Amino acid sequence: MAFVTSRQHFKQLAEMVLSELPEDFRQYFTNITIIIEDLPSKEECNKAGVKQKEILGLFQGTEYPQKGGFL
């Protein structure tokens, strides 16, 4: 079952969590964008192998191990 919240509340939660990360981790959070959408597209869900109404979040981009990690 999906978690339902307002965009504003989600934005507040995301900002709070990011601000509370230890500096050792936060320093690596550059060039990252959080996009808030009601649901990912059906195509994105199919590609990820999940049902549209069951997804809580979706990462898109190059994973850090493929970029070289936190070096």
Buried (B, 14 or more C-beta within 10 A) or exposed (E): EEEEEEEEEEEEEEEEEEEEEEEEEEEEEEEEEEEEEEEBEEEBBEEBEBEBEEBEEBEEEEEEEEEEEEE
